[in-house]
Amino acid sequence: MTRSRISILDPHPQRVFVDADAKTAAFFVRTLPALVDARLIEELKTYSETHGRCNVRICLHDAPDALHHDMVALERRDRYYRPHKHLRKGDTFHLLEGRLGIFSFDDVGVVIDAVVIGPGEIYRTAANAYHAIMPLTDYVIHHESKLGPFEGSGDSIYPDWAPDACEVVAVKKYLEMLTTSLPGETK
């Protein structure tokens, strides 16, 4: 038996627990070592498909208040990932599957960087800098690493210049504009 093997489809309560309060489906590893392998990646896909094509993540840190966060996340295309910033931390995205658009913005919403990353590529955002992601394939799977702890509603700061998710028409236009700023992408 490999001690580092974990499962989200058949979680062992001493090894993995579900965060019922998370904004997306989130599983936390209670004890290390933990192995993220092809089998666990397939479990993320299966979980997403069997739970309404939801976003899902496995957190390799043991709780939201951990001082460092390591997560492997599956995120779906055709959702709005509103630009935001974290005052004291940046994000690192290491893409495992799919194609992911990533944007960095200045304080008034001008796109200052727009890239598309593929498997094996890494993008780092700065602390206190607005950024957003846009999955360009049906789903993306990425390893995300950043400082903790999670600070609840104050963890992400949303700008006035980016529409709120409930503004459906404005979001559609905004996403179309962002798509045209990606290298090699048109809509």
Backbone bond lengths (Angstrom), bond angles and torsions (degrees), N, CA, C in turn:
res aa  C-N    CA-C-N  psi(-1)  N-CA   C-N-CA  omega(-1)  CA-C   N-CA-C  phi
1 M - - - 1.459 - - 1.524 109.72 -
2 T 1.328 116.14 137.25 1.453 121.49 176.85 1.523 108.55 -94.32
3 R 1.308 116.80 117.10 1.465 122.45 -176.79 1.521 112.26 -63.19
4 S 1.317 117.98 -28.42 1.464 121.44 -175.19 1.525 113.80 -80.84
5 R 1.352 118.40 -9.96 1.460 120.83 -179.27 1.523 110.56 -68.43
6 I 1.328 115.00 133.34 1.460 120.97 176.32 1.513 108.20 -129.85
7 S 1.330 115.94 161.38 1.457 121.01 179.70 1.525 108.61 -140.10
8 I 1.338 116.29 140.37 1.461 119.31 171.88 1.521 111.32 -100.79
9 L 1.341 117.73 -15.16 1.460 120.67 178.64 1.524 111.27 -85.38
10 D 1.299 116.35 -28.48 1.462 122.08 176.60 1.535 107.46 -135.75
11 P 1.334 116.29 65.92 1.468 119.09 -172.86 1.527 112.37 -69.45
12 H 1.297 115.80 134.16 1.459 122.75 173.63 1.520 106.43 -84.11
13 P 1.343 118.85 120.88 1.471 120.43 -172.02 1.534 114.82 -58.04
14 Q 1.317 118.01 -24.63 1.458 119.36 177.61 1.531 112.05 -81.00
15 R 1.326 117.26 -13.26 1.468 121.52 -177.17 1.534 113.04 -108.85
16 V 1.339 117.65 -38.88 1.466 121.94 -173.68 1.520 109.02 -137.61
17 F 1.342 116.48 139.25 1.460 119.09 172.62 1.516 109.75 -134.78
18 V 1.332 116.37 156.53 1.450 123.54 -179.29 1.520 108.48 -94.83
19 D 1.332 116.78 133.91 1.460 121.40 174.69 1.520 107.71 -89.95
20 A 1.315 116.31 100.10 1.458 121.61 -176.44 1.533 112.29 -67.95
21 D 1.322 118.31 -17.92 1.465 121.74 -177.95 1.523 113.57 -93.81
22 A 1.323 118.51 -3.10 1.469 121.60 -176.13 1.524 111.02 -70.68
23 K 1.354 116.05 152.12 1.467 119.84 -179.99 1.528 112.23 -72.38
24 T 1.345 118.01 -24.65 1.462 122.55 171.48 1.522 107.17 -127.18
25 A 1.320 117.20 164.71 1.456 120.45 179.45 1.532 108.87 -57.14
26 A 1.323 116.19 123.71 1.465 120.55 -176.19 1.522 110.07 -137.29
27 F 1.320 114.28 129.54 1.460 122.45 176.45 1.523 107.42 -113.57
28 F 1.329 116.73 137.97 1.459 122.02 178.62 1.525 110.27 -114.45
29 V 1.324 115.48 137.92 1.457 121.38 175.42 1.525 107.49 -85.63
30 R 1.329 117.17 124.92 1.470 121.40 -178.71 1.529 112.82 -80.95
31 T 1.337 116.03 -35.42 1.462 119.80 -175.14 1.520 110.53 -133.59
32 L 1.293 115.25 146.14 1.468 122.08 177.01 1.514 108.95 -106.14
33 P 1.319 119.26 155.20 1.456 128.11 10.65 1.520 112.05 -78.27
34 A 1.344 115.02 160.40 1.461 121.66 177.00 1.519 108.43 -136.64
35 L 1.308 116.24 135.21 1.454 123.17 -177.64 1.528 109.66 -108.78
36 V 1.322 116.62 125.79 1.461 121.66 170.50 1.522 105.54 -104.39
37 D 1.324 115.47 107.74 1.460 121.02 -178.19 1.520 109.60 -124.91
38 A 1.319 116.80 -176.08 1.458 121.62 -177.85 1.528 111.72 -58.70
39 R 1.334 117.04 -35.76 1.470 120.81 179.45 1.529 110.65 -63.55
40 L 1.329 118.10 -44.35 1.461 121.38 -179.97 1.538 110.81 -67.87
41 I 1.330 117.01 -37.53 1.468 120.36 176.00 1.527 109.73 -61.12
42 E 1.332 117.89 -41.79 1.468 121.09 177.23 1.525 110.74 -63.95
43 E 1.333 117.72 -35.07 1.469 120.92 176.99 1.525 110.76 -64.38
44 L 1.333 117.97 -38.88 1.470 120.60 176.67 1.535 109.50 -59.38
45 K 1.329 116.35 -45.33 1.466 120.70 180.00 1.532 110.84 -63.13
46 T 1.331 116.67 -45.80 1.468 120.78 -179.90 1.524 110.52 -62.68
47 Y 1.317 117.16 -45.14 1.466 120.73 179.62 1.528 109.96 -58.92
48 S 1.322 116.70 -46.70 1.464 120.37 179.92 1.526 111.13 -59.12
49 E 1.324 117.15 -48.00 1.464 121.48 -178.30 1.526 111.94 -63.16
50 T 1.333 117.73 -39.72 1.470 121.03 -176.28 1.526 112.85 -85.27
51 H 1.331 116.97 -2.30 1.462 121.21 178.33 1.536 110.24 -124.68
52 G 1.336 115.09 46.97 1.456 120.34 173.34 1.513 115.47 71.76
53 R 1.351 116.62 27.99 1.467 121.64 -179.94 1.532 110.65 58.90
54 C 1.312 114.68 41.76 1.464 121.14 -178.59 1.530 111.52 -78.75
55 N 1.314 115.17 161.37 1.454 120.91 167.78 1.530 107.21 -76.13
56 V 1.319 116.93 146.72 1.467 121.05 -178.29 1.518 109.03 -148.67
57 R 1.338 116.15 147.06 1.461 119.84 178.17 1.522 110.69 -140.83
58 I 1.315 113.97 149.47 1.469 121.70 170.33 1.521 105.90 -110.37
59 C 1.310 115.37 122.71 1.466 121.80 -178.69 1.522 108.30 -97.44
60 L 1.310 115.62 122.45 1.462 120.47 -178.54 1.522 111.66 -85.41
61 H 1.320 116.80 -3.34 1.464 122.16 171.42 1.530 106.60 -95.54
62 D 1.313 117.36 159.55 1.461 119.74 -168.92 1.521 116.40 -87.28
63 A 1.340 118.57 -10.37 1.463 120.19 -178.63 1.527 109.78 -168.12
64 P 1.339 117.65 158.54 1.468 120.51 178.95 1.532 113.86 -57.99
65 D 1.323 117.25 -25.12 1.474 119.21 -178.53 1.532 113.53 -87.84
66 A 1.343 117.93 6.57 1.468 121.06 177.11 1.524 109.80 -61.22
67 L 1.321 116.73 148.99 1.461 121.69 -176.82 1.526 113.43 -78.37
68 H 1.331 117.11 -16.39 1.462 121.17 173.88 1.522 108.13 -135.84
69 H 1.316 116.37 135.40 1.464 121.48 -178.69 1.517 110.22 -112.99
70 D 1.324 115.98 127.96 1.463 124.64 172.92 1.517 106.27 -124.72
71 M 1.325 116.88 122.23 1.453 121.07 -176.93 1.517 109.81 -136.55
72 V 1.321 116.08 145.33 1.456 121.19 168.75 1.522 104.69 -112.61
73 A 1.332 115.37 118.38 1.463 120.83 -172.22 1.517 111.38 -120.12
74 L 1.326 114.88 141.47 1.455 122.52 168.66 1.523 105.46 -106.92
75 E 1.344 115.83 122.30 1.455 120.60 179.62 1.519 108.83 -127.56
76 R 1.326 115.24 139.02 1.460 122.99 -173.02 1.524 112.65 -91.82
77 R 1.332 114.53 149.17 1.467 122.09 172.55 1.525 108.38 -71.49
78 D 1.303 116.07 167.31 1.462 123.12 176.53 1.522 112.58 65.17
79 R 1.319 115.45 29.40 1.455 122.05 169.96 1.528 106.20 -122.96
80 Y 1.285 115.16 159.89 1.461 120.58 -179.73 1.518 108.79 -100.35
81 Y 1.318 115.76 118.07 1.458 122.69 176.38 1.529 106.25 -106.53
82 R 1.309 115.53 91.88 1.462 122.02 -171.33 1.527 111.48 -61.12
83 P 1.340 116.73 137.90 1.465 118.72 174.23 1.534 110.67 -54.81
84 H 1.316 114.84 143.83 1.463 121.12 -178.57 1.527 108.89 -159.28
85 K 1.306 115.35 171.29 1.459 120.79 173.34 1.518 108.53 -142.47
86 H 1.320 114.82 161.76 1.457 123.21 174.84 1.530 105.41 -119.05
87 L 1.300 117.23 125.65 1.465 120.45 -172.73 1.516 113.96 -57.17
88 R 1.334 118.09 -40.83 1.465 119.69 -172.61 1.529 114.71 -119.23
89 K 1.329 116.07 13.24 1.459 117.36 -178.95 1.519 111.57 -148.43
90 G 1.307 115.36 146.86 1.453 122.41 171.73 1.520 108.71 -102.02
91 D 1.333 115.85 176.32 1.460 121.72 178.05 1.519 108.99 -120.26
92 T 1.319 115.56 146.00 1.455 121.54 170.83 1.521 107.65 -116.65
93 F 1.336 116.06 126.10 1.460 122.64 178.18 1.519 108.50 -113.09
94 H 1.331 116.66 120.51 1.459 123.20 175.77 1.523 105.70 -115.16
95 L 1.319 116.61 109.16 1.457 120.52 -173.69 1.526 110.84 -78.90
96 L 1.330 115.25 131.50 1.460 122.15 178.41 1.529 111.92 -103.54
97 E 1.347 117.06 -40.06 1.476 121.68 179.04 1.515 109.43 -144.63
98 G 1.327 115.92 146.67 1.452 121.91 175.37 1.519 112.53 92.88
99 R 1.336 114.22 -166.95 1.466 122.19 176.53 1.518 107.11 -130.10
100 L 1.323 116.09 131.60 1.462 121.69 -173.68 1.518 110.21 -126.61
101 G 1.339 115.98 124.44 1.456 120.91 170.44 1.518 108.32 -85.15
102 I 1.321 115.53 136.92 1.463 120.70 177.48 1.522 107.55 -131.64
103 F 1.318 115.62 135.69 1.453 123.12 -177.86 1.520 110.14 -121.95
104 S 1.316 115.48 141.51 1.467 122.11 168.42 1.516 106.81 -118.99
105 F 1.333 116.40 142.36 1.457 122.62 -174.91 1.520 110.43 -126.79
106 D 1.336 115.80 155.34 1.463 118.66 169.12 1.533 107.42 -83.15
107 D 1.314 117.18 -177.06 1.466 120.47 -174.53 1.520 114.86 -69.62
108 V 1.342 118.48 -14.07 1.460 120.24 178.56 1.525 112.63 -106.36
109 G 1.342 116.99 5.62 1.463 121.19 173.46 1.506 116.22 98.41
110 V 1.324 117.75 6.27 1.455 119.95 176.64 1.529 108.62 -76.17
111 V 1.331 116.61 130.58 1.465 120.79 177.75 1.526 107.80 -68.45
112 I 1.330 116.28 119.35 1.468 120.36 178.59 1.522 112.03 -103.89
113 D 1.336 116.43 -13.13 1.457 120.85 174.45 1.520 107.96 -157.45
114 A 1.319 115.66 135.90 1.464 121.97 177.01 1.515 106.97 -141.93
115 V 1.335 116.02 120.66 1.457 120.92 -177.68 1.521 109.86 -133.52
116 V 1.310 114.87 160.77 1.458 122.33 169.76 1.515 105.81 -118.49
117 I 1.343 115.70 124.77 1.466 118.89 177.02 1.519 109.70 -112.74
118 G 1.324 113.93 151.34 1.454 121.73 178.92 1.521 110.08 -120.09
119 P 1.326 116.98 -179.34 1.460 121.24 -178.20 1.530 112.24 -51.89
120 G 1.309 114.86 132.53 1.458 121.90 179.15 1.513 113.90 89.49
121 E 1.325 118.33 -8.62 1.464 120.72 -179.48 1.526 110.54 -95.02
122 I 1.323 115.16 153.10 1.465 122.75 -173.79 1.522 109.05 -128.97
123 Y 1.327 115.99 139.79 1.466 122.21 176.10 1.519 107.73 -132.05
124 R 1.322 115.50 135.67 1.468 121.51 -179.43 1.525 109.30 -118.88
125 T 1.330 117.35 131.21 1.459 121.87 174.27 1.525 108.74 -99.70
126 A 1.311 115.73 157.17 1.466 121.37 178.87 1.524 110.20 -85.71
127 A 1.305 115.94 156.56 1.464 121.03 171.32 1.524 108.31 -64.85
128 N 1.320 116.11 146.46 1.459 123.06 176.03 1.535 112.30 59.85
129 A 1.325 116.67 33.03 1.467 121.76 179.38 1.524 109.08 -128.73
130 Y 1.318 116.33 133.16 1.460 120.84 179.33 1.525 110.82 -68.84
131 H 1.320 115.15 138.12 1.456 121.59 178.65 1.526 109.24 -152.87
132 A 1.333 115.77 162.68 1.464 121.37 177.54 1.516 108.22 -154.01
133 I 1.326 114.86 156.74 1.460 120.60 176.07 1.521 109.29 -116.35
134 M 1.347 114.75 158.60 1.459 121.55 176.52 1.532 108.25 -147.02
135 P 1.348 117.94 100.74 1.463 118.53 174.30 1.525 110.11 -59.84
136 L 1.326 116.25 131.42 1.462 122.01 -177.92 1.520 112.19 -103.99
137 T 1.319 116.92 -8.15 1.458 123.04 174.11 1.529 107.23 -113.89
138 D 1.311 118.21 171.24 1.461 121.58 -177.47 1.532 111.61 -47.98
139 Y 1.311 116.01 -38.80 1.463 121.58 174.34 1.524 107.51 -149.76
140 V 1.301 114.39 160.21 1.463 121.04 169.87 1.514 106.84 -126.19
141 I 1.310 114.63 151.00 1.460 120.60 172.83 1.519 105.90 -124.98
142 H 1.328 114.71 124.76 1.461 118.84 -178.67 1.513 110.81 -139.27
143 H 1.319 114.24 154.05 1.456 122.29 171.91 1.514 105.88 -94.79
144 E 1.319 116.26 124.79 1.461 121.78 179.78 1.517 108.23 -116.61
145 S 1.311 114.68 134.47 1.455 121.01 -178.49 1.523 108.43 -132.47
146 K 1.343 116.32 133.52 1.460 120.42 178.27 1.517 110.62 -163.25
147 L 1.321 114.79 167.95 1.457 120.28 175.64 1.517 110.06 -65.81
148 G 1.312 116.52 146.99 1.445 122.73 169.16 1.519 106.88 -104.86
149 P 1.277 117.30 -172.42 1.466 127.11 -6.53 1.526 111.20 -80.37
150 F 1.336 115.38 168.62 1.448 120.87 171.58 1.518 106.60 -71.21
151 E 1.325 115.84 131.03 1.470 120.10 -172.99 1.521 112.88 -108.16
152 G 1.314 117.01 28.18 1.462 121.02 176.69 1.511 112.73 63.05
153 S 1.325 116.64 -140.05 1.465 121.17 -175.80 1.526 112.67 -63.95
154 G 1.329 118.71 -20.49 1.458 121.50 178.47 1.513 113.95 -88.90
155 D 1.331 117.61 -0.65 1.461 120.47 -176.35 1.527 111.88 -69.53
156 S 1.308 116.73 -39.75 1.461 121.54 178.76 1.520 108.89 -114.40
157 I 1.334 115.49 131.25 1.457 121.67 178.36 1.521 107.49 -107.95
158 Y 1.340 115.93 123.93 1.452 121.95 -176.42 1.530 109.96 -101.65
159 P 1.328 116.85 135.95 1.465 119.71 -178.78 1.528 112.06 -82.97
160 D 1.326 115.58 156.03 1.465 120.94 176.11 1.525 111.98 -68.35
161 W 1.337 117.92 -25.81 1.462 121.11 -175.20 1.530 113.99 -78.16
162 A 1.327 118.42 -8.53 1.473 121.12 177.18 1.520 108.33 -107.50
163 P 1.330 117.50 131.52 1.467 118.47 -176.74 1.523 112.74 -63.77
164 D 1.300 114.40 150.27 1.459 122.42 173.58 1.529 107.79 -74.18
165 A 1.316 117.41 151.75 1.470 121.82 -176.39 1.524 112.76 -58.25
166 C 1.326 118.75 -27.31 1.470 120.68 -178.55 1.529 112.53 -75.29
167 E 1.331 118.19 -11.64 1.462 122.67 178.92 1.535 108.83 -89.41
168 V 1.318 116.40 76.35 1.461 123.09 -168.04 1.527 113.10 -56.73
169 V 1.318 118.29 -48.52 1.468 121.19 -178.13 1.523 110.14 -66.11
170 A 1.322 117.45 -44.19 1.469 121.41 179.80 1.529 110.73 -63.79
171 V 1.323 117.21 -39.14 1.470 120.74 178.60 1.519 110.07 -63.65
172 K 1.328 117.35 -44.19 1.467 120.43 -179.67 1.530 110.65 -59.17
173 K 1.312 117.25 -47.03 1.474 121.26 179.49 1.523 110.57 -64.28
174 Y 1.322 116.39 -40.49 1.466 120.64 -179.06 1.533 110.80 -63.57
175 L 1.327 116.49 -44.32 1.463 120.52 179.02 1.526 111.73 -65.04
176 E 1.320 117.46 -37.96 1.466 120.31 176.00 1.526 110.44 -61.52
177 M 1.338 116.80 -42.56 1.457 120.63 178.54 1.528 110.57 -63.49
178 L 1.312 116.96 -44.65 1.463 119.85 179.74 1.522 111.32 -62.04
179 T 1.324 116.60 -42.62 1.467 120.96 -179.18 1.522 111.80 -56.88
180 T 1.327 116.84 -39.39 1.467 119.71 -179.39 1.529 112.60 -68.54
181 S 1.325 117.83 -17.46 1.465 120.13 178.84 1.533 112.65 -87.23
182 L 1.330 117.53 -7.51 1.455 120.79 179.06 1.528 110.71 -80.60
183 P 1.324 117.55 135.97 1.464 118.88 178.56 1.537 110.95 -62.30
184 G 1.340 115.41 128.23 1.457 120.25 176.89 1.511 115.06 79.31
185 E 1.319 118.74 3.24 1.470 121.58 -178.38 1.524 109.05 -111.22
186 T 1.317 116.38 138.25 1.459 122.00 172.52 1.512 107.93 -138.22
187 K 1.294 116.06 158.58 1.458 119.33 178.64 1.490 110.60 -145.03
